């Protein structure tokens, strides 16, 4: 099975956890992704999403993870490298410092 198809089936499973494998197959077919209902079931089983309860639990876990990432990336850090900046600000500053260093080395 193609990786793009599997990714689409997994995304659909969390997008619409109440849909059956047949409904998922038909809906994906309308989006241009051709996968049989048994193919959907196979992908769901490989990724522990075979039942509605499992798909719903995965959706809740993803929502919790998304909320935590938003909190984590917006809070300031006390660490040695962060200096009261958010992780994203630290990353951007580090990339700028790296680019300056590479540019100065290329001039030598």
HUPEGI-V213219 format. One record per helix or strand of 3 or more residues. SS is the DSSP state (H for helix, E for strand). FROM is the first residue (numbers start at 1). TO is the last residue. If there is no record, write none. Layout:
# HUPEGI-V213219
SS:FROM:TO / SS:FROM:TO
This chain:
# HUPEGI-V213219
H:3:15 / H:21:30 / H:37:46 / H:52:74 / H:87:107
